[in-house]
Amino acid sequence: MTVFDASRIAARATAPPDGLRALSADDLLHCRFAISALGEVVEAARAIGVASSQGASTRWLSRERSTLRRLANAYDLRPLVALLPPDGLTPSFLRPIPQRPLATFDTEIEAVRRTPREVVVDEVERVLRGRMIAPAVERALRSDAAASRIAELLSALWVGLILPRWSAIQACLERDILFRSRVVATKGLAVVMHDLGGPALFEVERASSSTEGRGIVFVPSVFFGAKQHRSAARHREPRLVRYRARGSEAIWFSSPTPSPEALASLIGGTRAKILQALREPTATTNLARQLGRSPGNIADHLAVLRTSGLVRGARLGSYVLYSRTALGDALARSVA
């Protein structure tokens, strides 16, 4: 596992930092973005286990206090929490490489269940080495059914905590990927990696130098903290880069408040909500998911707003990203 400062990439294109020397041209040609539902559950489980957790996700955990109590009464979550120390190793069988742009939870959790026994033993040993944990928890993690037990706990958290908010979480992750894809197309990959790192570091889980050229998978997360630097217990290819998605903080607030009456009376309630939701470029499907309407209905309203000069559309691959024009910004701010 190599941790490097991504902010040095753009400034030192001819002399990359130590962590990038193993990245081949073929790696860079095979960069891609993906969403991991299981990864979000794992990061949420880590947040649950960290009493000093800070950030916007703490607001979500506070709101879900009663659900957490119910889950804790129904399941012993300690084995899962023990595998996810705040700044330590994470077993890579809990982070399978997403094979598709959107990796479904069912597919990923089945991979966890099928983890070979010797892999589980090896990675549990790596994570627990030198740590003091309750004997009952250690027995559970070292048992033959450890993979199935962990998969059961992750499934319980998925159904009880993540699934009810998955539409908002997925929309946030998709917006992040769309934004960064556009930056790659217009400014280059180095700018994206610079932005992902900023003043902090992020992680690259790197395979041995003898297996170069397998690519990099960028996986955004709404739970991953900006100051978290963790490694996986086992190296694998392609390399995996986790980072905090843009706009993560906003999804932990309550659902968008109703638009001001003045704006709603001027352009209609739904169009007012759309205009206020377009704080950053967003696709029609994401708007529909956020506002609880059909994509066709949102598309009709967007057409009216576009004709009125309040929004504009820009095509990015198969998506059209809508954003407010200067007039739309002025109108939204005037009634905020």
LINZIDA-V53195 format. One record per residue. N is the residue number from 0. RES is the residue in three letters. PSI is psi as a letter, one per 20 degrees, with the letter a starting at -180 (none if undefined). Layout:
n = (N N)
res = (RES RES)
psi = (PSI PSI)
This chain:
n = (0 1 2 3 4 5 6 7 8 9 10 11 12 13 14 15 16 17 18 19 20 21 22 23 24 25 26 27 28 29 30 31 32 33 34 35 36 37 38 39 40 41 42 43 44 45 46 47 48 49 50 51 52 53 54 55 56 57 58 59 60 61 62 63 64 65 66 67 68 69 70 71 72 73 74 75 76 77 78 79 80 81 82 83 84 85 86 87 88 89 90 91 92 93 94 95 96 97 98 99 100 101 102 103 104 105 106 107 108 109 110 111 112 113 114 115 116 117 118 119 120 121 122 123 124 125 126 127 128 129 130 131 132 133 134 135 136 137 138 139 140 141 142 143 144 145 146 147 148 149 150 151 152 153 154 155 156 157 158 159 160 161 162 163 164 165 166 167 168 169 170 171 172 173 174 175 176 177 178 179 180 181 182 183 184 185 186 187 188 189 190 191 192 193 194 195 196 197 198 199 200 201 202 203 204 205 206 207 208 209 210 211 212 213 214 215 216 217 218 219 220 221 222 223 224 225 226 227 228 229 230 231 232 233 234 235 236 237 238 239 240 241 242 243 244 245 246 247 248 249 250 251 252 253 254 255 256 257 258 259 260 261 262 263 264 265 266 267 268 269 270 271 272 273 274 275 276 277 278 279 280 281 282 283 284 285 286 287 288 289 290 291 292 293 294 295 296 297 298 299 300 301 302 303 304 305 306 307 308 309 310 311 312 313 314 315 316 317 318 319 320 321 322 323 324 325 326 327 328 329 330 331 332 333 334 335)
res = (MET THR VAL PHE ASP ALA SER ARG ILE ALA ALA ARG ALA THR ALA PRO PRO ASP GLY LEU ARG ALA LEU SER ALA ASP ASP LEU LEU HIS CYS ARG PHE ALA ILE SER ALA LEU GLY GLU VAL VAL GLU ALA ALA ARG ALA ILE GLY VAL ALA SER SER GLN GLY ALA SER THR ARG TRP LEU SER ARG GLU ARG SER THR LEU ARG ARG LEU ALA ASN ALA TYR ASP LEU ARG PRO LEU VAL ALA LEU LEU PRO PRO ASP GLY LEU THR PRO SER PHE LEU ARG PRO ILE PRO GLN ARG PRO LEU ALA THR PHE ASP THR GLU ILE GLU ALA VAL ARG ARG THR PRO ARG GLU VAL VAL VAL ASP GLU VAL GLU ARG VAL LEU ARG GLY ARG MET ILE ALA PRO ALA VAL GLU ARG ALA LEU ARG SER ASP ALA ALA ALA SER ARG ILE ALA GLU LEU LEU SER ALA LEU TRP VAL GLY LEU ILE LEU PRO ARG TRP SER ALA ILE GLN ALA CYS LEU GLU ARG ASP ILE LEU PHE ARG SER ARG VAL VAL ALA THR LYS GLY LEU ALA VAL VAL MET HIS ASP LEU GLY GLY PRO ALA LEU PHE GLU VAL GLU ARG ALA SER SER SER THR GLU GLY ARG GLY ILE VAL PHE VAL PRO SER VAL PHE PHE GLY ALA LYS GLN HIS ARG SER ALA ALA ARG HIS ARG GLU PRO ARG LEU VAL ARG TYR ARG ALA ARG GLY SER GLU ALA ILE TRP PHE SER SER PRO THR PRO SER PRO GLU ALA LEU ALA SER LEU ILE GLY GLY THR ARG ALA LYS ILE LEU GLN ALA LEU ARG GLU PRO THR ALA THR THR ASN LEU ALA ARG GLN LEU GLY ARG SER PRO GLY ASN ILE ALA ASP HIS LEU ALA VAL LEU ARG THR SER GLY LEU VAL ARG GLY ALA ARG LEU GLY SER TYR VAL LEU TYR SER ARG THR ALA LEU GLY ASP ALA LEU ALA ARG SER VAL ALA)
psi = (p p p r o i i i g h h l h i m q r g i i h i o r h h g h i k q r q q p o g h h h g g h g h g h h i o h j p q a h h h g g h g h k g h g h g g h h h h q o i h h g h h i m q g k b q p p i i i m q p p i r h o o q g g g h h h h g h j p q g h g g g g h g g g h i p j q o r p h h g g g g h j r h j g g h g g h g g h h g h g g h g g g h j h g g g g g g h h g g g g g h h h g g h h i q h h h g h g h h g b i a q r q o o p r q i i m r k i r p o p o q q i h p q h j p o r r q h q q r q r q p o q r p q q j h h h i i r r q p q q q q h g h h h g i q g g h g g g g h h l h q p q r g h h g g g h i k r q h g g h h g h h g g h g h i j h r q q p p n c i q o p q r q r h g h g g g g h h j none)
